[in-house]
Amino acid sequence: MSDDAKSLWCSAPADSLAWREWGAGAVVFNQGTGNTHYLDEFAAPVLHDLVAHPDGITADALVTRLGRSADLPDVSDPASAISEVLREFARLGLARRMLA
């Protein structure tokens, strides 16, 4: 199990994110960075769930929650895909790994 799976992750402050649903994905403006990002049908539900859990959520919990709700498109390894999305969100300033 990777560190990403065990770590708590949270989104950028919800009040700094402006959303616009766009087809299966979303466009998100992050006021904190001044950047706009297109999130595909895989990444958009991940960020939605991060925003819904301001105290943090693990990648494992995201896999369980999103898999149960069928919000994620089919991928061969959802845990790895979510970990990759979380690392990309961290790079873009959309999420961060919380300190334990």
N, C-alpha and C positions, 0 to 999 in steps of 0.2 A: 504494500500500500504506500503510495507516495505521500510526501509531506503535504501536497495540495489537498489530498483527500481528507486528511486529519485536521488541517488548519481551518480556523474560522475565517470566512471571507465576508466583506460587506461592500456595498456599493458606495460610490460617491454620494454625498448628501442628496437625499431625494429632492429637496427644494432647489438644488442646483441643476437638475436634469429636466429638460423640456422634451417631451415625447411627441412623436407623430407616427401613428401606425401607417405602414406603407406596404400593402399587399400582405405577404406572410411575415415580413420583417418590420423594422421600425427605423426611423431616423431619430437620433438622440443628440440634442445640443447640451454640452456640458459647460455651464456658466463658469465653473471653476477653472477650466483650461481654455475656454473660448473656442473649443473644437466641436465640430459636428461629425457624427459617425453613423454609417448605415450598418444596422445589425440584421443579419439574415435570419431565416426562420429557425435556426438553431440557437444563435446568440441572444436574440430578443427575449425568449422566455427565461433564459438564465439571468439576464439583468433584471427582468421583472421580479423574479424570485429573490434576488439579492436585495432589491429595494424593499420588498415585502418583509424582509428580516433585518431590520436595522441593528439588531444586537449580534448579527453574524449567523452564518450557516456554513456547514461543511460541504465540500464537493460531493461526498457520499450522500448527504441528505438531499442535495440538489438532484442527484441521479435518481434517488428513490421517489422524491416528490414529483419531478417532471416526468419520469417514466410512468408513474401511476396515473398522471393526468393526461398522458398521451400528447403533451405539448411539444415533445421533441420529435423531430423527424427520425426515421430509422438511420442509425449509424452502427457500425460493427462493434465499437467499444465506447459506449456513452461516458464511462468514467474518464477515460483518457481525453475524449473530446471536450468534456466539461472542464477538465484541468487545463487544457490548452486554451480554452476560451477565457478562463479566469486569469491565466498569465497574460493573455493579450489585453484583457480589461485593465489589469494592473499597469501594463506598459502605457496604455492610453489614458490613464487617470480616471477610468470608470469604476474601478474597484480596487480594494487593497486587502492584503492578508492582515488579519488582526494579530496583535501580539498576545501571546498566552499569558 
